[in-house]
Amino acid sequence: MAVIWSRAIEANHYEVRSAGATLRLYRNGVHHSQFNPNRPLGGGIWDLLVLPALYRTQGSCKDALILGFGAGAAGRVLAELVKPERIVGVELDPIHLSIADGFFECSQGCELIAADAVEWMRGGAEGSQFDYILDDLYAEESGLPIRCAPMDIDWFHTLAGRLRPDGILLMNVIEPEKLPFLPPMQDQDLCARFPHVWSFRIEGYENRIVAFTNTAFDQAQFEANMHRICRRFPRCSGVGKAYQVEILRA
């Protein structure tokens, strides 16, 4: 693996590394983003940030919002495989957005916003509605990822308020033991808003990517989309065997 760019900026150290066609971003030793244009589904945790959208017909996800954009791995995969008309990425670290533009080539397909995602959602989103919202709001401390936004009932109501009725809300959860206690699993109003809850994981990662939606996931549509993707990107063939899906609420 080659280091193709490295900088110490203020209190943070950034590295962009390449391994063949794969680009990876590290900040303070934590692996934040990864993308390979020849294999957009590469068998890593970033696949799962996009996977739930493949349970919908192509074209149904018109507006996507990524909170915690990083260098844009999820944005690039969404743009390649789902093709929303609009992708908005909100990221607290402006250096990440510069890397997203300069190395991960996100500027043409995504609206990049340098802002605190919680403040932006509560005041700056200006009534925007989305079909797909991903909450991936993590920083790092002592080389480990830490949550930098609340996971309380007010935050979930804020997220739900920006989501269209049939949209999908995704949450990256690094402590899976907390899943049963998340507000959409406990609060009556949020349970009614999100009757379908699925959890996605992949071997080698503790993370769970949890998808909340008002509309049932369509397994046949997922298989059709995977078939379409593997025809276009043959190197993605077989990657679906690595995905582990659990239905938390049907």
Backbone as CSV, one residue per row, in Angstrom:
resi,resn,N_x,N_y,N_z,CA_x,CA_y,CA_z,C_x,C_y,C_z
1,MET,0.843,-1.188,0.000,0.000,0.000,0.000,0.884,1.246,0.000
2,ALA,0.598,2.172,-0.889,1.420,3.370,-1.034,0.709,4.579,-0.439
3,VAL,1.459,5.424,0.259,0.945,6.694,0.751,1.120,7.713,-0.369
4,ILE,0.004,8.219,-0.898,0.096,9.157,-2.019,-0.087,10.605,-1.580
5,TRP,-0.542,10.811,-0.346,-0.676,12.180,0.190,-0.711,12.085,1.700
6,SER,0.015,12.970,2.365,0.080,12.954,3.822,0.292,14.381,4.320
7,ARG,-0.525,14.770,5.315,-0.395,16.108,5.888,-0.761,16.073,7.375
8,ALA,-0.036,16.882,8.149,-0.426,17.179,9.526,-1.022,18.580,9.508
9,ILE,-2.304,18.688,9.840,-3.015,19.962,9.803,-3.659,20.177,11.158
10,GLU,-3.232,21.245,11.828,-3.659,21.514,13.194,-3.372,20.279,14.052
11,ALA,-4.372,19.676,14.683,-4.097,18.553,15.583,-4.285,17.203,14.909
12,ASN,-4.525,17.187,13.593,-4.860,15.941,12.905,-3.813,15.571,11.867
13,HIS,-3.659,14.262,11.676,-2.772,13.755,10.637,-3.597,12.986,9.619
14,TYR,-3.476,13.373,8.358,-4.265,12.785,7.275,-3.353,12.022,6.331
15,GLU,-3.844,10.883,5.859,-3.144,10.126,4.826,-4.149,9.598,3.816
16,VAL,-3.812,9.724,2.545,-4.534,9.033,1.477,-3.595,7.960,0.957
17,ARG,-4.064,6.725,0.979,-3.246,5.594,0.547,-3.922,4.906,-0.632
18,SER,-3.107,4.280,-1.454,-3.635,3.521,-2.588,-3.156,2.085,-2.501
19,ALA,-4.032,1.182,-2.918,-3.702,-0.236,-3.062,-4.325,-0.674,-4.377
20,GLY,-3.532,-0.684,-5.446,-4.099,-0.876,-6.768,-4.982,0.314,-7.110
21,ALA,-6.229,0.028,-7.500,-7.180,1.103,-7.825,-7.946,1.594,-6.610
22,THR,-7.710,0.985,-5.447,-8.434,1.348,-4.233,-7.776,2.545,-3.551
23,LEU,-8.601,3.541,-3.210,-8.146,4.688,-2.430,-8.695,4.575,-1.016
24,ARG,-7.871,4.939,-0.036,-8.280,4.899,1.360,-7.864,6.186,2.052
25,LEU,-8.735,6.689,2.902,-8.429,7.857,3.724,-8.282,7.432,5.177
26,TYR,-7.191,7.891,5.794,-6.973,7.692,7.228,-6.815,9.058,7.881
27,ARG,-7.466,9.225,9.030,-7.226,10.402,9.863,-6.840,9.916,11.242
28,ASN,-5.681,10.325,11.683,-5.162,9.911,12.987,-5.184,8.391,13.148
29,GLY,-4.875,7.714,12.058,-4.774,6.264,12.084,-6.068,5.515,11.916
30,VAL,-7.205,6.215,11.886,-8.511,5.582,11.737,-8.914,5.592,10.261
31,HIS,-9.347,4.460,9.779,-9.727,4.263,8.379,-11.126,4.842,8.169
32,HIS,-11.222,5.956,7.434,-12.487,6.674,7.302,-13.237,6.374,6.008
33,SER,-12.541,6.209,4.896,-13.213,6.043,3.603,-12.394,5.119,2.718
34,GLN,-13.096,4.406,1.829,-12.427,3.518,0.881,-13.301,3.366,-0.356
35,PHE,-12.671,3.451,-1.534,-13.436,3.296,-2.774,-12.547,2.795,-3.886
36,ASN,-13.103,1.849,-4.665,-12.439,1.334,-5.862,-13.414,1.470,-7.021
37,PRO,-13.124,2.301,-8.027,-14.079,2.520,-9.114,-14.358,1.266,-9.935
38,ASN,-13.444,0.288,-9.893,-13.654,-0.955,-10.625,-14.441,-1.993,-9.837
39,ARG,-14.566,-1.761,-8.548,-15.271,-2.700,-7.665,-15.977,-1.908,-6.564
40,PRO,-17.049,-1.201,-6.907,-17.700,-0.334,-5.912,-18.260,-1.083,-4.710
41,LEU,-18.644,-2.348,-4.891,-18.976,-3.204,-3.755,-17.777,-4.117,-3.534
42,GLY,-16.951,-3.753,-2.550,-15.673,-4.427,-2.379,-15.586,-5.360,-1.201
43,GLY,-16.715,-5.606,-0.519,-16.691,-6.504,0.620,-16.271,-5.844,1.923
44,GLY,-16.353,-4.518,1.989,-16.027,-3.792,3.211,-17.257,-3.166,3.833
45,ILE,-17.056,-2.532,4.978,-18.173,-1.942,5.722,-18.865,-0.859,4.911
46,TRP,-18.138,-0.218,3.983,-18.724,0.871,3.197,-19.827,0.355,2.266
47,ASP,-19.759,-0.914,1.876,-20.847,-1.490,1.076,-22.181,-1.334,1.786
48,LEU,-22.159,-1.578,3.086,-23.406,-1.633,3.846,-24.070,-0.267,3.979
49,LEU,-23.300,0.794,3.778,-23.866,2.138,3.855,-24.808,2.427,2.689
50,VAL,-24.703,1.620,1.653,-25.489,1.826,0.440,-26.464,0.675,0.199
51,LEU,-26.168,-0.478,0.759,-26.908,-1.703,0.459,-28.428,-1.573,0.572
52,PRO,-28.976,-0.936,1.620,-30.443,-0.882,1.724,-31.127,-0.206,0.541
53,ALA,-30.446,0.718,-0.132,-31.045,1.369,-1.295,-31.269,0.386,-2.434
54,LEU,-30.555,-0.731,-2.424,-30.697,-1.722,-3.494,-31.948,-2.579,-3.322
55,TYR,-32.660,-2.396,-2.217,-33.948,-3.068,-2.025,-35.090,-2.249,-2.635
56,ARG,-34.758,-1.178,-3.301,-35.738,-0.324,-3.958,-35.498,-0.343,-5.470
57,THR,-36.519,-0.012,-6.239,-36.358,0.075,-7.679,-35.427,1.229,-8.019
58,GLN,-34.648,1.040,-9.074,-33.745,2.097,-9.501,-34.558,3.314,-9.932
59,GLY,-34.160,4.472,-9.449,-34.877,5.697,-9.737,-35.788,6.158,-8.620
60,SER,-36.049,5.285,-7.640,-36.945,5.674,-6.544,-36.233,6.541,-5.509
61,CYS,-34.917,6.453,-5.448,-34.132,7.291,-4.533,-33.638,8.505,-5.303
62,LYS,-34.365,9.592,-5.198,-34.024,10.792,-5.960,-33.112,11.743,-5.189
63,ASP,-33.290,11.794,-3.874,-32.511,12.720,-3.042,-31.902,11.949,-1.885
64,ALA,-30.574,12.015,-1.754,-29.864,11.305,-0.696,-29.067,12.300,0.136
65,LEU,-29.031,12.042,1.438,-28.295,12.891,2.379,-27.344,12.018,3.173
66,ILE,-26.068,12.410,3.201,-25.053,11.690,3.969,-24.514,12.628,5.033
67,LEU,-24.754,12.284,6.283,-24.273,13.063,7.428,-23.008,12.385,7.954
68,GLY,-21.887,13.080,7.849,-20.598,12.465,8.106,-20.042,11.935,6.798
69,PHE,-19.828,12.839,5.846,-19.503,12.454,4.470,-18.112,11.853,4.344
70,GLY,-17.194,12.231,5.248,-15.820,11.746,5.127,-15.230,12.169,3.794
71,ALA,-14.514,11.242,3.160,-13.957,11.523,1.836,-14.892,11.083,0.726
72,GLY,-16.056,10.543,1.081,-17.079,10.327,0.075,-17.249,8.918,-0.441
73,ALA,-16.804,7.888,0.316,-16.956,6.514,-0.159,-18.420,6.179,-0.417
74,ALA,-19.288,6.466,0.545,-20.716,6.151,0.371,-21.311,6.981,-0.759
75,GLY,-20.881,8.242,-0.880,-21.385,9.086,-1.944,-21.017,8.566,-3.320
76,ARG,-19.765,8.100,-3.482,-19.345,7.566,-4.771,-20.121,6.292,-5.116
77,VAL,-20.310,5.410,-4.133,-21.014,4.158,-4.415,-22.482,4.438,-4.733
78,LEU,-23.101,5.346,-3.982,-24.479,5.732,-4.306,-24.582,6.277,-5.726
79,ALA,-23.658,7.158,-6.082,-23.695,7.766,-7.410,-23.533,6.720,-8.504
80,GLU,-22.681,5.723,-8.276,-22.426,4.702,-9.280,-23.570,3.704,-9.398
81,LEU,-24.122,3.271,-8.257,-25.029,2.125,-8.263,-26.504,2.491,-8.130
82,VAL,-26.814,3.606,-7.475,-28.203,3.990,-7.216,-28.610,5.166,-8.094
83,LYS,-27.661,6.055,-8.351,-27.849,7.205,-9.236,-28.969,8.150,-8.782
84,PRO,-28.917,8.632,-7.538,-29.874,9.668,-7.136,-29.675,10.925,-7.986
85,GLU,-30.737,11.694,-8.113,-30.613,12.968,-8.818,-29.793,13.970,-8.006
86,ARG,-29.829,13.804,-6.678,-29.150,14.754,-5.798,-28.541,14.001,-4.623
87,ILE,-27.264,14.261,-4.357,-26.590,13.727,-3.167,-26.011,14.906,-2.407
88,VAL,-26.418,15.053,-1.155,-25.906,16.117,-0.293,-25.026,15.467,0.768
89,GLY,-23.813,15.953,0.903,-22.899,15.442,1.917,-22.528,16.532,2.903
90,VAL,-22.788,16.282,4.192,-22.465,17.250,5.249,-21.317,16.676,6.076
91,GLU,-20.269,17.464,6.249,-19.066,16.984,6.921,-18.461,18.113,7.753
92,LEU,-18.140,17.797,9.013,-17.582,18.801,9.919,-16.152,19.180,9.537
93,ASP,-15.371,18.227,9.050,-13.957,18.452,8.768,-13.785,18.911,7.315
94,PRO,-13.440,20.179,7.076,-13.294,20.659,5.692,-12.152,19.986,4.943
95,ILE,-11.160,19.455,5.656,-10.071,18.742,4.983,-10.606,17.466,4.344
96,HIS,-11.530,16.800,5.029,-12.149,15.618,4.430,-12.838,15.973,3.111
97,LEU,-13.515,17.104,3.089,-14.203,17.502,1.863,-13.207,17.858,0.764
98,SER,-12.077,18.449,1.120,-11.042,18.723,0.122,-10.505,17.422,-0.461
99,ILE,-10.352,16.413,0.389,-9.894,15.102,-0.079,-10.973,14.440,-0.926
100,ALA,-12.226,14.589,-0.513,-13.336,14.047,-1.299,-13.348,14.629,-2.700
101,ASP,-13.026,15.910,-2.806,-12.994,16.587,-4.098,-11.742,16.200,-4.878
102,GLY,-10.588,16.288,-4.244,-9.331,16.129,-4.956,-8.945,14.704,-5.279
103,PHE,-9.284,13.754,-4.398,-8.865,12.369,-4.600,-10.027,11.433,-4.950
104,PHE,-11.179,11.621,-4.292,-12.306,10.715,-4.499,-13.298,11.224,-5.550
105,GLU,-13.003,12.398,-6.120,-13.744,12.940,-7.262,-15.249,13.026,-6.996
106,CYS,-15.600,13.642,-5.884,-17.007,13.752,-5.481,-17.643,15.088,-5.850
107,SER,-16.863,16.060,-6.264,-17.418,17.408,-6.396,-18.475,17.498,-7.496
108,GLN,-18.345,16.704,-8.560,-19.306,16.813,-9.656,-20.631,16.141,-9.335
109,GLY,-20.614,15.076,-8.550,-21.844,14.336,-8.302,-22.495,14.613,-6.966
110,CYS,-21.863,15.412,-6.117,-22.382,15.629,-4.761,-22.317,17.111,-4.393
111,GLU,-23.294,17.561,-3.612,-23.251,18.889,-3.006,-22.557,18.749,-1.654
112,LEU,-21.393,19.322,-1.517,-20.585,19.154,-0.315,-20.727,20.381,0.578
113,ILE,-21.069,20.124,1.852,-21.333,21.206,2.803,-20.448,20.999,4.031
114,ALA,-19.616,21.979,4.341,-18.793,21.944,5.551,-19.596,22.559,6.691
115,ALA,-20.078,21.706,7.595,-20.938,22.188,8.678,-21.054,21.119,9.747
116,ASP,-21.478,21.564,10.916,-21.883,20.629,11.974,-23.216,20.019,11.556
117,ALA,-23.263,18.706,11.384,-24.453,18.056,10.823,-25.681,18.238,11.706
118,VAL,-25.486,18.212,13.019,-26.629,18.358,13.924,-27.215,19.763,13.790
119,GLU,-26.359,20.781,13.805,-26.842,22.156,13.650,-27.472,22.356,12.281
120,TRP,-26.873,21.781,11.247,-27.404,21.933,9.888,-28.779,21.298,9.772
121,MET,-28.946,20.129,10.350,-30.239,19.445,10.284,-31.312,20.215,11.034
122,ARG,-30.940,20.818,12.130,-31.933,21.492,12.967,-32.207,22.928,12.532
123,GLY,-31.332,23.461,11.673,-31.568,24.844,11.298,-31.244,25.210,9.876
124,GLY,-30.264,24.515,9.280,-29.792,24.943,7.982,-30.285,24.146,6.802
125,ALA,-31.013,23.068,7.050,-31.439,22.210,5.941,-32.580,22.820,5.141
126,GLU,-33.199,23.853,5.674,-34.202,24.655,4.958,-35.350,23.813,4.402
127,GLY,-35.822,22.890,5.223,-37.014,22.132,4.847,-36.798,21.049,3.818
128,SER,-35.542,20.767,3.447,-35.278,19.731,2.451,-35.779,18.373,2.925
129,GLN,-36.268,17.585,1.971,-36.724,16.227,2.240,-35.888,15.265,1.399
130,PHE,-35.649,14.084,1.951,-34.769,13.121,1.302,-35.415,11.732,1.300
131,ASP,-35.020,10.952,0.298,-35.461,9.567,0.210,-34.522,8.639,0.970
132,TYR,-33.339,9.124,1.243,-32.290,8.286,1.834,-31.429,9.157,2.727
133,ILE,-31.408,8.853,4.012,-30.565,9.598,4.950,-29.638,8.619,5.655
134,LEU,-28.351,8.892,5.586,-27.344,8.095,6.280,-26.717,8.935,7.379
135,ASP,-26.792,8.450,8.609,-26.133,9.067,9.753,-24.877,8.255,10.044
136,ASP,-23.727,8.841,9.738,-22.429,8.189,9.974,-21.517,9.170,10.699
137,LEU,-22.015,9.696,11.811,-21.371,10.812,12.497,-20.408,10.310,13.575
138,TYR,-19.168,10.104,13.145,-18.136,9.610,14.046,-16.846,10.397,13.861
139,ALA,-16.153,10.597,14.958,-14.789,11.119,14.951,-13.899,10.011,15.513
140,GLU,-12.727,10.375,16.022,-11.871,9.358,16.627,-11.172,9.943,17.852
141,GLU,-10.822,9.045,18.744,-10.092,9.425,19.957,-9.187,8.263,20.324
142,SER,-7.902,8.560,20.460,-6.903,7.530,20.768,-6.964,6.380,19.765
143,GLY,-7.194,6.724,18.504,-7.204,5.717,17.451,-8.471,4.899,17.342
144,LEU,-9.515,5.279,18.081,-10.770,4.531,18.051,-11.913,5.463,17.646
145,PRO,-12.893,4.949,16.890,-14.028,5.792,16.508,-14.916,6.102,17.703
146,ILE,-15.391,7.336,17.768,-16.311,7.737,18.824,-17.482,8.489,18.199
147,ARG,-18.645,8.293,18.780,-19.855,8.952,18.303,-19.768,10.446,18.642
148,CYS,-20.082,11.304,17.656,-20.003,12.746,17.903,-21.345,13.428,17.668
149,ALA,-22.438,12.683,17.797,-23.784,13.251,17.698,-24.702,12.406,18.580
150,PRO,-25.793,12.967,19.044,-26.683,12.205,19.928,-27.387,11.075,19.184
151,MET,-27.793,10.067,19.923,-28.678,9.038,19.378,-29.948,9.005,20.225
152,ASP,-30.405,10.191,20.632,-31.570,10.269,21.506,-32.845,10.465,20.690
153,ILE,-33.963,10.524,21.385,-35.263,10.575,20.712,-35.423,11.860,19.900
154,ASP,-34.902,12.977,20.407,-35.020,14.239,19.670,-34.277,14.161,18.340
155,TRP,-33.105,13.550,18.350,-32.334,13.449,17.120,-33.045,12.559,16.098
156,PHE,-33.613,11.460,16.542,-34.319,10.581,15.605,-35.563,11.263,15.045
157,HIS,-36.238,12.059,15.847,-37.380,12.809,15.322,-36.920,13.857,14.304
158,THR,-35.747,14.453,14.550,-35.198,15.394,13.576,-34.906,14.690,12.255
159,LEU,-34.270,13.532,12.321,-33.972,12.765,11.120,-35.254,12.359,10.399
160,ALA,-36.221,11.861,11.173,-37.481,11.426,10.570,-38.206,12.581,9.897
161,GLY,-38.065,13.777,10.450,-38.723,14.937,9.874,-38.162,15.348,8.529
162,ARG,-36.924,14.941,8.235,-36.301,15.252,6.942,-36.464,14.118,5.938
163,LEU,-37.060,13.015,6.368,-37.181,11.838,5.514,-38.565,11.780,4.876
164,ARG,-38.612,11.511,3.589,-39.895,11.344,2.920,-40.597,10.091,3.451
165,PRO,-41.940,10.012,3.315,-42.701,8.923,3.943,-42.180,7.526,3.632
166,ASP,-41.769,7.268,2.397,-41.290,5.937,2.026,-39.773,5.842,2.008
167,GLY,-39.101,6.818,2.618,-37.646,6.847,2.591,-37.013,5.854,3.550
168,ILE,-35.686,5.769,3.460,-34.892,4.877,4.309,-33.948,5.721,5.157
169,LEU,-33.953,5.473,6.452,-33.028,6.096,7.390,-32.000,5.056,7.819
170,LEU,-30.724,5.388,7.649,-29.640,4.484,8.042,-28.851,5.076,9.192
171,MET,-28.446,4.195,10.101,-27.623,4.590,11.231,-26.455,3.616,11.338
172,ASN,-25.234,4.146,11.350,-24.056,3.327,11.604,-23.897,3.210,13.121
173,VAL,-23.996,1.995,13.632,-23.935,1.753,15.077,-22.692,0.915,15.360
174,ILE,-21.747,1.467,16.121,-20.503,0.745,16.390,-20.586,-0.092,17.658
175,GLU,-21.659,0.077,18.430,-21.873,-0.727,19.643,-23.187,-1.488,19.479
176,PRO,-23.144,-2.680,18.877,-24.386,-3.384,18.530,-25.257,-3.744,19.735
177,GLU,-24.672,-3.802,20.924,-25.476,-4.108,22.109,-26.494,-3.011,22.412
178,LYS,-26.318,-1.834,21.809,-27.254,-0.734,22.035,-28.459,-0.770,21.098
179,LEU,-28.437,-1.645,20.110,-29.507,-1.665,19.114,-30.907,-1.750,19.722
180,PRO,-31.168,-2.671,20.670,-32.542,-2.785,21.190,-33.021,-1.542,21.926
181,PHE,-32.083,-0.652,22.287,-32.435,0.505,23.108,-32.478,1.809,22.313
182,LEU,-32.246,1.723,21.003,-32.367,2.917,20.181,-33.814,3.404,20.190
183,PRO,-34.047,4.713,20.154,-35.424,5.227,20.231,-36.402,4.610,19.234
184,PRO,-36.021,4.324,17.966,-37.007,3.714,17.060,-37.393,2.286,17.434
185,MET,-36.668,1.697,18.397,-37.028,0.369,18.883,-37.848,0.462,20.170
186,GLN,-37.981,1.677,20.730,-38.627,1.835,22.028,-39.815,2.801,21.987
187,ASP,-39.646,3.912,21.305,-40.654,4.966,21.308,-41.843,4.596,20.416
188,GLN,-43.055,4.769,20.926,-44.248,4.341,20.205,-44.406,5.071,18.874
189,ASP,-44.206,6.383,18.870,-44.362,7.148,17.632,-43.324,6.749,16.586
190,LEU,-42.074,6.567,17.013,-41.035,6.181,16.069,-41.218,4.744,15.588
191,CYS,-41.724,3.871,16.446,-42.025,2.499,16.012,-43.090,2.504,14.923
192,ALA,-44.080,3.374,15.068,-45.121,3.479,14.050,-44.582,4.094,12.765
193,ARG,-43.657,5.036,12.910,-43.064,5.674,11.734,-42.166,4.715,10.968
194,PHE,-41.489,3.818,11.708,-40.544,2.881,11.101,-40.903,1.435,11.484
195,PRO,-41.935,0.869,10.881,-42.327,-0.502,11.235,-41.354,-1.572,10.754
196,HIS,-40.490,-1.236,9.800,-39.536,-2.209,9.263,-38.121,-1.795,9.652
197,VAL,-37.406,-2.687,10.337,-36.045,-2.410,10.789,-35.167,-3.609,10.442
198,TRP,-34.128,-3.363,9.647,-33.178,-4.411,9.288,-31.778,-3.984,9.702
199,SER,-30.966,-4.988,10.055,-29.581,-4.756,10.432,-28.664,-5.463,9.438
200,PHE,-27.606,-4.757,9.005,-26.657,-5.291,8.040,-25.270,-5.313,8.678
201,ARG,-24.551,-6.399,8.462,-23.182,-6.485,8.963,-22.344,-7.286,7.985
202,ILE,-21.043,-7.244,8.204,-20.117,-7.983,7.361,-19.001,-8.517,8.254
203,GLU,-18.527,-9.713,7.955,-17.519,-10.347,8.792,-16.267,-9.486,8.876
204,GLY,-15.715,-9.402,10.080,-14.518,-8.607,10.309,-14.791,-7.239,10.887
205,TYR,-16.064,-6.843,10.960,-16.455,-5.542,11.503,-17.521,-5.744,12.580
206,GLU,-17.397,-5.005,13.665,-18.415,-5.043,14.710,-19.625,-4.179,14.356
207,ASN,-19.422,-3.200,13.486,-20.491,-2.256,13.145,-21.750,-2.973,12.683
208,ARG,-22.873,-2.349,13.003,-24.143,-2.708,12.387,-24.655,-1.472,11.656
209,ILE,-25.061,-1.648,10.423,-25.739,-0.588,9.682,-27.220,-0.900,9.771
210,VAL,-27.954,-0.061,10.481,-29.360,-0.328,10.769,-30.226,0.551,9.880
211,ALA,-31.175,-0.073,9.192,-32.052,0.628,8.260,-33.465,0.646,8.816
212,PHE,-34.043,1.837,8.898,-35.413,2.051,9.381,-36.254,2.568,8.211
213,THR,-37.432,1.968,8.002,-38.260,2.409,6.892,-39.722,2.097,7.141
214,ASN,-40.566,2.824,6.422,-42.014,2.624,6.499,-42.500,1.616,5.463
215,THR,-41.623,1.255,4.518,-41.992,0.380,3.412,-41.130,-0.867,3.450
216,ALA,-41.732,-2.016,3.286,-41.011,-3.283,3.393,-39.875,-3.362,2.380
217,PHE,-38.796,-4.010,2.777,-37.690,-4.261,1.875,-38.079,-5.369,0.897
218,ASP,-37.633,-5.227,-0.355,-38.010,-6.139,-1.432,-36.797,-6.995,-1.802
219,GLN,-36.787,-8.246,-1.346,-35.652,-9.129,-1.598,-35.460,-9.400,-3.084
220,ALA,-36.544,-9.576,-3.826,-36.431,-9.824,-5.266,-35.800,-8.628,-5.973
221,GLN,-36.150,-7.413,-5.530,-35.566,-6.220,-6.125,-34.075,-6.134,-5.813
222,PHE,-33.704,-6.501,-4.605,-32.286,-6.518,-4.236,-31.511,-7.470,-5.143
223,GLU,-32.038,-8.672,-5.341,-31.349,-9.650,-6.175,-31.236,-9.160,-7.620
224,ALA,-32.284,-8.499,-8.115,-32.239,-7.960,-9.472,-31.187,-6.857,-9.583
225,ASN,-31.116,-6.001,-8.571,-30.126,-4.928,-8.592,-28.705,-5.480,-8.487
226,MET,-28.503,-6.495,-7.653,-27.176,-7.093,-7.543,-26.763,-7.736,-8.865
227,HIS,-27.705,-8.375,-9.525,-27.407,-8.980,-10.821,-26.992,-7.906,-11.829
228,ARG,-27.717,-6.795,-11.812,-27.390,-5.682,-12.703,-26.001,-5.129,-12.402
229,ILE,-25.683,-4.968,-11.137,-24.389,-4.411,-10.737,-23.248,-5.342,-11.133
230,CYS,-23.441,-6.648,-10.929,-22.367,-7.597,-11.231,-22.142,-7.738,-12.731
231,ARG,-23.154,-7.502,-13.525,-22.944,-7.485,-14.976,-22.103,-6.275,-15.372
232,ARG,-22.360,-5.160,-14.734,-21.608,-3.942,-15.056,-20.214,-3.953,-14.455
233,PHE,-20.103,-4.498,-13.230,-18.818,-4.560,-12.528,-18.546,-6.029,-12.186
234,PRO,-17.974,-6.801,-13.095,-17.780,-8.232,-12.846,-16.989,-8.546,-11.583
235,ARG,-16.126,-7.633,-11.160,-15.329,-7.886,-9.957,-16.164,-7.842,-8.680
236,CYS,-17.407,-7.394,-8.774,-18.319,-7.429,-7.619,-18.998,-8.798,-7.466
237,SER,-18.847,-9.675,-8.440,-19.533,-10.970,-8.402,-19.136,-11.751,-7.152
238,GLY,-20.129,-12.283,-6.480,-19.905,-13.089,-5.288,-19.805,-12.317,-3.998
239,VAL,-19.730,-10.982,-4.083,-19.526,-10.198,-2.860,-20.736,-10.289,-1.937
240,GLY,-21.935,-10.509,-2.513,-23.135,-10.579,-1.689,-23.108,-11.682,-0.656
241,LYS,-22.269,-12.702,-0.857,-22.177,-13.803,0.113,-21.608,-13.330,1.449
242,ALA,-20.920,-12.195,1.433,-20.312,-11.692,2.672,-21.297,-10.918,3.537
243,TYR,-22.443,-10.525,2.977,-23.381,-9.689,3.704,-24.250,-10.535,4.626
244,GLN,-24.390,-10.074,5.859,-25.224,-10.755,6.847,-26.366,-9.816,7.227
245,VAL,-27.583,-10.268,6.999,-28.763,-9.438,7.192,-29.630,-10.039,8.283
246,GLU,-30.051,-9.193,9.205,-30.946,-9.624,10.295,-32.173,-8.714,10.309
247,ILE,-33.353,-9.331,10.331,-34.588,-8.562,10.406,-34.915,-8.340,11.882
248,LEU,-34.813,-7.088,12.315,-35.095,-6.746,13.701,-36.581,-6.501,13.935
249,ARG,-37.263,-5.999,12.896,-38.694,-5.810,12.979,-39.248,-5.807,11.558
250,ALA,-40.225,-6.658,11.308,-40.775,-6.798,9.948,-42.134,-6.130,9.880
